[in-house]
Amino acid sequence: MTMTAGTIRKGRKFDQVLEGARHAFLSEGYERASMDEIARLAGVSKATLYSYFPDKRALFSEVLRRECDRQAEEAIERIDLTRPPAQVLRDVARQIVDFVLSDFGHRVFRICVAEADRFPELGQAFYESGPEMGRARLRGYLEAAAARGELVIEDFDLAADQFVELSKADLFQRAIFGVQTSFSEAEIARVTEGAVATFLARYGFAARD
């Protein structure tokens, strides 16, 4: 059974365990990262590790949730959601690019895809902690902007999904397949600016005049 954030037992070495697990999963992958190795990296006994998490899947899910929550909160803090769509969407696009190009982002994506057949709940945990949460927050902004008359949108879920995909165009595929490992500011700006322009051409109020 998958543990939820509310059912996990917290304690003095909880964060220490999660940091060790994060390092193990990102460096070794889900399958190769053993509970023995995680305990060693965390500097705790296996008994302590199991007192917090009954199995590796529960631990992996919590690492995902905490990391995605942290990145989402940092993104929200840096973005003033009362600003016009062109400004906010430019910042959101950059946050999306930073995440999908991050070491954490593409390593975890590869882990979830590799383990999808045996452990589909891993992919679900990543989706719920990352893409789904980001989509919900973006939808909230789009709804507010539409209520102010700045956007004209009928299907907010579709619009949010479309903007996320526009923001990843070309870059994500190159990164995830190892075609390119670093990207210049010009390459990133080409995609993010294009995403904003394309989105506003479809949903901007001026596009309906």
Backbone as JSON, one array per atom type, in Angstrom:
{
  "sequence": "MTMTAGTIRKGRKFDQVLEGARHAFLSEGYERASMDEIARLAGVSKATLYSYFPDKRALFSEVLRRECDRQAEEAIERIDLTRPPAQVLRDVARQIVDFVLSDFGHRVFRICVAEADRFPELGQAFYESGPEMGRARLRGYLEAAAARGELVIEDFDLAADQFVELSKADLFQRAIFGVQTSFSEAEIARVTEGAVATFLARYGFAARD",
  "N": [[0.84, -1.2, 0.0], [0.51, 2.24, -0.81], [2.04, 4.87, 0.93], [0.77, 7.89, 2.34], [1.42, 11.44, 2.63], [0.38, 12.18, 5.06], [0.42, 9.88, 6.59], [2.98, 9.09, 7.06], [5.53, 8.45, 9.35], [7.16, 10.87, 11.18], [10.39, 11.98, 12.34], [13.46, 12.52, 14.21], [15.55, 11.92, 12.43], [14.44, 11.99, 9.96], [14.6, 13.82, 7.71], [17.24, 13.4, 7.11], [17.25, 10.75, 6.26], [15.71, 11.02, 3.91], [17.38, 12.63, 2.35], [19.59, 10.97, 1.95], [18.3, 8.94, 0.51], [17.44, 10.33, -1.76], [19.9, 10.95, -2.97], [20.82, 8.37, -3.52], [18.84, 7.29, -5.27], [19.01, 9.03, -7.48], [21.61, 8.68, -8.33], [21.97, 5.92, -8.65], [19.64, 4.9, -9.74], [16.28, 3.55, -9.55], [16.0, 0.69, -9.29], [18.62, -0.3, -8.73], [19.32, 1.03, -6.43], [19.65, 0.12, -3.25], [18.08, -0.64, -0.08], [19.98, -1.0, 1.87], [22.13, 0.52, 0.88], [20.95, 3.04, 0.84], [20.51, 3.44, 3.58], [23.17, 3.55, 4.41], [24.14, 5.84, 3.04], [22.52, 7.72, 4.21], [23.39, 7.64, 6.76], [22.23, 6.16, 8.82], [20.78, 3.44, 10.71], [19.47, 0.34, 9.35], [17.21, -0.39, 10.7], [16.26, 2.05, 11.66], [15.71, 3.28, 9.21], [13.65, 1.61, 8.18], [11.77, 2.11, 10.1], [10.7, 4.47, 9.39], [9.91, 4.14, 6.72], [8.22, 1.52, 5.11], [8.97, 0.2, 2.78], [10.87, 0.37, -0.31], [9.48, 1.6, -2.38], [7.62, 3.3, -1.12], [9.39, 5.09, 0.03], [10.65, 6.19, -2.23], [8.44, 7.48, -3.4], [7.95, 9.46, -1.5], [10.31, 10.95, -1.63], [10.02, 11.98, -4.21], [7.64, 13.51, -3.89], [8.38, 15.45, -1.98], [10.52, 16.79, -3.24], [9.32, 17.78, -5.58], [7.33, 19.38, -4.45], [8.96, 21.27, -3.19], [10.25, 22.52, -5.37], [8.05, 23.53, -6.71], [6.98, 25.34, -4.86], [9.08, 27.19, -4.68], [8.97, 28.19, -7.26], [6.42, 29.41, -7.33], [6.76, 31.4, -5.4], [8.46, 33.12, -6.72], [6.97, 34.19, -8.72], [4.69, 36.64, -9.55], [1.42, 36.38, -9.5], [-0.51, 38.19, -10.18], [0.19, 39.68, -12.3], [0.2, 40.61, -15.87], [-0.68, 38.19, -18.47], [1.4, 37.79, -20.46], [3.75, 38.36, -19.09], [3.68, 36.68, -16.81], [3.4, 34.12, -17.96], [5.78, 33.91, -19.33], [7.61, 33.66, -17.24], [6.64, 31.31, -16.07], [7.06, 29.48, -18.14], [9.83, 29.45, -18.18], [10.35, 28.32, -15.67], [9.29, 25.76, -16.08], [11.02, 24.8, -18.07], [13.47, 24.89, -16.66], [12.97, 22.9, -14.78], [12.48, 20.51, -16.32], [14.9, 20.25, -17.58], [16.59, 19.88, -15.53], [18.85, 17.95, -13.48], [17.55, 16.34, -11.61], [14.91, 16.3, -12.69], [15.08, 14.98, -15.31], [16.36, 12.59, -14.66], [14.63, 11.33, -12.83], [12.39, 11.06, -14.46], [13.35, 9.17, -16.29], [13.73, 7.0, -14.57], [11.08, 6.43, -13.76], [9.9, 5.74, -16.22], [11.44, 3.5, -16.9], [10.71, 1.72, -14.9], [8.01, 1.42, -15.22], [6.37, -0.76, -16.11], [6.62, -2.74, -14.11], [6.23, -1.36, -11.7], [3.87, 0.57, -11.73], [2.87, 2.47, -10.02], [4.93, 4.15, -9.32], [5.33, 5.89, -11.48], [2.85, 7.11, -11.36], [3.05, 8.39, -8.9], [5.07, 10.27, -9.46], [3.8, 11.76, -11.45], [1.59, 12.82, -10.07], [2.87, 14.33, -8.11], [4.4, 16.11, -9.54], [3.9, 16.97, -12.61], [0.98, 17.02, -12.55], [0.37, 18.62, -10.33], [1.66, 21.01, -11.05], [0.19, 21.62, -13.33], [-2.35, 22.1, -12.21], [-1.86, 24.43, -10.74], [-1.12, 26.21, -12.76], [-3.48, 26.22, -14.21], [-5.12, 27.51, -12.36], [-4.07, 30.12, -12.44], [-4.64, 30.78, -15.14], [-7.43, 30.74, -15.12], [-7.94, 32.89, -13.4], [-6.83, 35.0, -14.9], [-8.47, 34.91, -17.14], [-10.89, 35.6, -15.97], [-10.37, 38.24, -15.44], [-10.52, 39.23, -17.93], [-8.33, 39.04, -19.58], [-7.56, 36.81, -20.96], [-9.05, 34.44, -23.24], [-10.58, 31.61, -22.77], [-11.94, 28.37, -23.07], [-11.61, 25.63, -22.4], [-9.86, 24.99, -19.77], [-8.13, 23.07, -18.69], [-7.09, 21.82, -20.99], [-5.82, 24.02, -22.17], [-3.85, 24.61, -20.25], [-2.32, 22.26, -20.39], [-1.44, 22.43, -23.03], [0.19, 24.7, -22.94], [2.26, 23.85, -21.25], [3.41, 21.81, -22.83], [4.21, 23.3, -25.07], [6.2, 24.8, -23.87], [8.2, 22.96, -23.46], [9.1, 22.26, -25.91], [11.24, 20.75, -28.24], [13.57, 21.08, -26.5], [13.22, 19.29, -24.27], [13.1, 16.72, -25.44], [15.66, 16.51, -26.6], [17.22, 16.61, -24.3], [16.35, 14.41, -22.71], [16.96, 12.19, -24.23], [19.63, 12.33, -24.34], [20.86, 13.7, -26.4], [21.73, 16.28, -26.25], [23.41, 17.97, -23.68], [23.68, 20.39, -22.41], [22.32, 23.7, -22.52], [22.1, 26.81, -24.16], [21.36, 30.21, -23.12], [20.15, 31.52, -25.19], [19.03, 29.43, -26.71], [17.15, 28.46, -24.9], [15.54, 30.73, -24.53], [14.52, 31.01, -27.1], [12.65, 28.92, -27.22], [10.96, 29.36, -24.95], [9.98, 31.99, -25.38], [8.75, 31.56, -27.79], [6.75, 29.79, -26.98], [5.11, 31.4, -25.35], [4.28, 33.37, -27.19], [2.9, 31.81, -29.09], [0.88, 30.69, -27.5], [-0.54, 32.99, -26.63], [-1.39, 33.93, -29.07], [-3.37, 32.17, -29.61], [-5.06, 32.19, -27.32], [-5.08, 34.75, -26.27], [-6.71, 37.85, -25.45], [-6.67, 39.8, -27.43], [-6.47, 38.29, -29.69], [-9.02, 37.55, -30.25], [-10.3, 39.77, -31.11]],
  "CA": [[0.0, 0.0, 0.0], [1.28, 3.47, -0.88], [1.86, 5.74, 2.08], [0.53, 9.28, 2.04], [2.22, 12.34, 3.46], [-0.19, 12.24, 6.39], [0.61, 8.64, 7.35], [4.4, 8.84, 7.27], [5.99, 8.8, 10.69], [8.29, 11.79, 11.15], [11.28, 11.83, 13.47], [14.66, 13.33, 14.22], [16.42, 11.63, 11.3], [13.59, 11.86, 8.78], [15.19, 14.55, 6.59], [18.52, 12.74, 6.83], [16.9, 9.57, 5.47], [15.27, 11.45, 2.59], [18.53, 13.13, 1.58], [20.33, 9.79, 1.52], [17.51, 8.26, -0.52], [17.49, 11.16, -2.97], [21.21, 10.76, -3.59], [20.9, 6.99, -4.01], [17.96, 7.1, -6.42], [19.48, 9.79, -8.63], [22.91, 8.18, -8.8], [21.92, 4.49, -8.97], [18.37, 4.48, -10.31], [15.4, 2.93, -8.56], [16.25, -0.74, -9.12], [19.94, -0.57, -8.15], [19.44, 1.66, -5.11], [19.16, -0.79, -2.22], [17.81, -0.05, 1.23], [21.27, -1.0, 2.57], [22.89, 1.67, 0.4], [20.26, 4.25, 1.29], [20.81, 3.59, 5.0], [24.57, 3.95, 4.52], [24.27, 7.23, 2.61], [21.8, 8.57, 5.16], [24.05, 7.57, 8.05], [21.31, 5.62, 9.82], [20.66, 1.99, 10.68], [18.34, -0.13, 8.57], [16.04, -0.37, 11.59], [15.75, 3.42, 11.62], [15.15, 3.49, 7.87], [12.37, 0.92, 8.07], [10.81, 2.69, 11.03], [10.06, 5.56, 8.67], [9.34, 3.68, 5.45], [8.16, 0.06, 5.09], [9.59, -0.35, 1.58], [11.56, 1.34, -1.17], [8.53, 2.36, -3.17], [7.1, 4.38, -0.28], [10.48, 6.05, 0.18], [10.8, 6.87, -3.51], [7.29, 8.37, -3.56], [8.11, 10.62, -0.63], [11.37, 11.77, -2.2], [9.4, 12.7, -5.33], [6.69, 14.49, -3.41], [9.06, 16.53, -1.3], [11.3, 17.56, -4.2], [8.4, 18.51, -6.45], [6.73, 20.43, -3.62], [9.96, 22.31, -2.98], [10.46, 23.27, -6.6], [6.81, 24.26, -7.01], [6.88, 26.48, -3.94], [10.07, 28.18, -5.1], [8.47, 28.81, -8.49], [5.3, 30.28, -7.0], [7.28, 32.54, -4.67], [9.15, 34.03, -7.63], [6.05, 34.64, -9.76], [3.55, 37.44, -9.11], [0.32, 35.89, -10.32], [-1.43, 39.27, -10.53], [0.7, 40.38, -13.48], [-0.42, 40.23, -17.14], [-0.3, 36.86, -18.96], [2.68, 37.73, -21.19], [4.83, 38.35, -18.11], [3.6, 35.49, -15.97], [3.65, 32.91, -18.76], [7.22, 33.86, -19.63], [8.26, 33.13, -16.04], [6.2, 29.92, -15.91], [7.76, 28.69, -19.16], [11.22, 29.27, -17.74], [10.33, 27.36, -14.57], [9.07, 24.44, -16.67], [12.27, 24.41, -18.73], [14.47, 24.61, -15.63], [12.67, 21.61, -14.15], [12.65, 19.36, -17.21], [16.31, 20.13, -17.93], [17.37, 19.64, -14.31], [19.31, 16.59, -13.25], [16.46, 15.64, -10.93], [13.79, 16.11, -13.59], [15.19, 13.95, -16.34], [16.72, 11.3, -14.06], [13.42, 10.72, -12.28], [11.57, 10.66, -15.6], [13.9, 7.91, -16.82], [13.45, 5.94, -13.6], [9.66, 6.09, -13.82], [9.64, 5.05, -17.48], [12.1, 2.19, -16.84], [10.02, 0.84, -13.95], [6.57, 1.58, -15.4], [5.67, -2.03, -16.24], [6.61, -3.47, -12.84], [5.75, -0.53, -10.6], [3.2, 1.74, -12.32], [2.58, 3.49, -9.01], [6.03, 5.11, -9.3], [4.98, 6.9, -12.46], [1.7, 7.85, -10.85], [3.54, 9.27, -7.84], [5.77, 11.37, -10.09], [2.82, 12.58, -12.15], [0.77, 13.55, -9.1], [3.7, 15.27, -7.37], [5.01, 17.09, -10.42], [3.08, 17.52, -13.7], [-0.41, 17.29, -12.2], [0.35, 19.75, -9.41], [1.99, 22.19, -11.83], [-0.94, 21.91, -14.21], [-3.41, 22.68, -11.4], [-1.5, 25.8, -10.39], [-1.2, 27.0, -13.98], [-4.9, 26.39, -14.5], [-5.63, 28.54, -11.46], [-3.72, 31.44, -12.98], [-5.38, 31.01, -16.38], [-8.82, 31.06, -14.76], [-7.95, 34.25, -12.86], [-6.57, 35.93, -16.0], [-9.67, 34.93, -17.97], [-11.9, 36.35, -15.23], [-10.03, 39.65, -15.58], [-10.68, 39.61, -19.33], [-7.02, 39.07, -20.25], [-7.5, 35.61, -21.8], [-10.34, 33.88, -23.62], [-10.34, 30.17, -22.73], [-13.09, 27.54, -22.73], [-11.12, 24.41, -21.76], [-8.66, 25.42, -19.03], [-7.2, 21.94, -18.57], [-6.4, 21.68, -22.28], [-4.94, 25.18, -22.36], [-2.69, 24.43, -19.37], [-1.5, 21.19, -20.96], [-0.82, 22.92, -24.25], [1.28, 25.61, -22.62], [3.37, 23.05, -20.73], [4.07, 21.14, -23.95], [4.9, 24.33, -25.86], [7.38, 25.24, -23.13], [9.21, 21.9, -23.52], [9.36, 21.93, -27.31], [12.62, 20.5, -28.69], [14.56, 20.97, -25.43], [13.03, 18.09, -23.45], [13.47, 15.54, -26.23], [17.11, 16.48, -26.72], [17.81, 16.33, -22.99], [16.0, 13.09, -22.17], [17.63, 11.17, -25.04], [21.07, 12.54, -24.28], [21.38, 14.31, -27.62], [22.37, 17.51, -25.83], [23.46, 17.97, -22.22], [23.62, 21.76, -21.91], [21.59, 24.56, -23.43], [22.41, 28.22, -23.98], [20.23, 31.08, -22.82], [19.48, 31.82, -26.47], [18.22, 28.27, -27.06], [16.02, 28.41, -23.97], [14.67, 31.87, -24.83], [13.82, 30.71, -28.36], [11.51, 28.05, -26.93], [10.02, 29.98, -24.01], [9.32, 33.11, -26.04], [7.84, 30.98, -28.78], [5.61, 29.22, -26.27], [4.24, 32.5, -24.93], [3.7, 33.99, -28.38], [1.93, 30.89, -29.68], [-0.26, 30.57, -26.58], [-1.33, 34.22, -26.65], [-2.02, 34.03, -30.38], [-4.57, 31.33, -29.55], [-5.96, 32.47, -26.2], [-5.06, 36.15, -25.86], [-7.94, 38.6, -25.73], [-6.51, 40.52, -28.69], [-6.64, 37.34, -30.79], [-10.45, 37.39, -30.53], [-10.86, 41.04, -31.58]],
  "C": [[0.87, 1.24, 0.0], [0.99, 4.34, 0.32], [1.59, 7.15, 1.61], [1.35, 10.14, 2.97], [1.7, 12.38, 4.89], [0.07, 11.01, 7.23], [2.07, 8.33, 7.62], [4.8, 9.3, 8.67], [7.23, 9.69, 10.58], [9.15, 11.56, 12.4], [12.55, 12.63, 13.27], [15.53, 13.14, 12.98], [15.66, 11.51, 9.98], [14.21, 12.55, 7.57], [16.52, 13.93, 6.16], [18.29, 11.51, 5.96], [16.53, 9.97, 4.05], [16.43, 11.94, 1.73], [19.39, 11.96, 1.09], [19.62, 9.05, 0.4], [17.56, 9.03, -1.84], [18.8, 10.95, -3.71], [21.32, 9.36, -4.21], [20.07, 6.8, -5.27], [18.5, 7.82, -7.66], [20.79, 9.25, -9.18], [22.84, 6.73, -9.27], [20.68, 4.07, -9.74], [17.55, 3.74, -9.27], [15.79, 1.48, -8.26], [17.56, -1.0, -8.37], [20.12, 0.05, -6.77], [18.82, 0.75, -4.05], [18.89, -0.05, -0.92], [19.1, -0.02, 2.07], [22.08, 0.24, 2.18], [22.27, 2.98, 0.86], [20.55, 4.51, 2.77], [22.24, 4.08, 5.2], [24.75, 5.42, 4.16], [23.6, 8.19, 3.59], [22.47, 8.59, 6.53], [23.15, 7.09, 9.16], [21.33, 4.09, 9.72], [19.48, 1.59, 9.81], [17.06, -0.14, 9.41], [15.41, 1.02, 11.61], [15.08, 3.72, 10.29], [13.77, 2.87, 7.75], [11.33, 1.44, 9.06], [10.07, 3.86, 10.4], [9.31, 5.08, 7.43], [9.36, 2.15, 5.39], [8.83, -0.57, 3.87], [10.16, 0.78, 0.72], [10.6, 2.18, -1.98], [7.95, 3.53, -2.38], [8.14, 5.48, -0.11], [10.67, 6.86, -1.09], [9.67, 7.87, -3.73], [7.44, 9.63, -2.71], [9.24, 11.54, -1.11], [10.82, 12.61, -3.36], [8.52, 13.83, -4.83], [7.39, 15.69, -2.81], [9.84, 17.42, -2.29], [10.4, 18.38, -5.11], [7.7, 19.63, -5.7], [7.7, 21.6, -3.45], [10.13, 23.17, -4.23], [9.22, 24.09, -6.96], [6.67, 25.49, -6.13], [7.86, 27.58, -4.31], [9.59, 28.92, -6.34], [7.36, 29.8, -8.19], [5.78, 31.54, -6.29], [7.9, 33.57, -5.6], [8.21, 34.64, -8.67], [4.88, 35.39, -9.15], [2.37, 37.13, -10.02], [-0.72, 36.97, -10.66], [-0.98, 40.01, -11.78], [0.02, 39.89, -14.75], [0.1, 38.88, -17.64], [1.05, 36.81, -19.64], [3.85, 37.65, -20.22], [4.85, 37.06, -17.3], [3.94, 34.23, -16.75], [5.12, 32.79, -19.14], [7.98, 33.26, -18.44], [7.91, 31.65, -15.83], [6.94, 29.03, -16.9], [9.2, 28.43, -18.74], [11.31, 28.28, -16.58], [10.15, 25.93, -15.09], [10.36, 23.94, -17.31], [13.34, 24.06, -17.7], [14.24, 23.25, -14.99], [12.97, 20.44, -15.08], [14.1, 19.18, -17.64], [17.18, 19.84, -16.71], [17.79, 18.17, -14.21], [18.21, 15.76, -12.6], [15.33, 15.32, -11.91], [13.96, 14.98, -14.58], [15.65, 12.6, -15.78], [15.48, 10.58, -13.51], [12.48, 10.28, -13.4], [12.05, 9.33, -16.15], [13.62, 6.75, -15.88], [12.0, 5.48, -13.72], [9.31, 5.34, -15.1], [10.22, 3.63, -17.44], [11.34, 1.22, -15.96], [8.51, 0.81, -14.14], [5.81, 0.25, -15.46], [5.55, -2.75, -14.89], [5.98, -2.67, -11.71], [5.07, 0.72, -11.16], [2.9, 2.83, -11.31], [3.71, 4.52, -8.9], [5.75, 6.25, -10.27], [3.82, 7.76, -12.0], [2.13, 8.83, -9.77], [4.25, 10.49, -8.42], [4.79, 12.32, -10.77], [2.02, 13.44, -11.17], [1.58, 14.62, -8.37], [4.27, 16.38, -8.25], [4.06, 17.65, -11.46], [1.66, 17.87, -13.3], [-0.52, 18.51, -11.28], [0.66, 21.05, -10.16], [0.85, 22.6, -12.73], [-2.07, 22.58, -13.44], [-3.11, 24.14, -11.05], [-1.55, 26.71, -11.61], [-2.65, 27.24, -14.35], [-5.5, 27.49, -13.62], [-5.31, 29.94, -11.95], [-4.52, 31.75, -14.24], [-6.83, 31.38, -16.1], [-8.92, 32.49, -14.24], [-7.75, 35.28, -13.97], [-7.78, 36.03, -16.92], [-10.78, 35.73, -17.29], [-11.64, 37.85, -15.3], [-10.18, 40.15, -17.02], [-9.39, 39.64, -20.12], [-6.81, 37.87, -21.17], [-8.92, 35.16, -22.13], [-10.15, 32.37, -23.78], [-11.63, 29.44, -22.36], [-12.66, 26.29, -21.96], [-9.8, 24.72, -21.06], [-7.65, 24.3, -18.86], [-6.41, 21.76, -19.86], [-5.41, 22.82, -22.49], [-3.68, 25.05, -21.51], [-1.75, 23.37, -19.93], [-0.76, 21.67, -22.2], [0.36, 23.84, -23.94], [2.5, 24.86, -22.09], [4.13, 22.39, -21.88], [4.8, 22.14, -24.85], [6.21, 24.74, -25.2], [8.51, 24.22, -23.17], [9.67, 21.6, -24.93], [10.85, 21.84, -27.61], [13.58, 20.23, -27.53], [14.45, 19.65, -24.67], [13.48, 16.84, -24.19], [14.98, 15.42, -26.34], [17.78, 16.1, -25.4], [17.57, 14.89, -22.57], [16.69, 11.97, -22.95], [19.14, 11.37, -25.1], [21.68, 13.13, -25.52], [22.18, 15.57, -27.27], [22.32, 17.59, -24.31], [23.46, 19.37, -21.61], [22.99, 22.65, -22.97], [21.9, 26.02, -23.12], [21.15, 29.0, -23.64], [19.45, 31.4, -24.1], [18.58, 30.66, -26.89], [16.97, 28.18, -26.18], [15.03, 29.53, -24.28], [13.89, 31.64, -26.12], [12.56, 29.91, -28.1], [10.49, 28.74, -26.03], [9.28, 31.16, -24.63], [8.34, 32.62, -27.09], [6.6, 30.4, -28.15], [4.61, 30.3, -25.89], [3.53, 33.12, -26.14], [2.62, 33.11, -29.0], [0.67, 30.77, -28.81], [-1.14, 31.81, -26.64], [-2.0, 34.45, -28.0], [-3.31, 33.23, -30.41], [-5.56, 31.81, -28.5], [-5.95, 33.92, -25.74], [-6.32, 36.88, -26.25], [-7.86, 39.3, -27.08], [-6.74, 39.61, -29.89], [-8.1, 37.16, -31.15], [-11.09, 38.67, -31.04], [-11.14, 40.97, -33.09]]
}
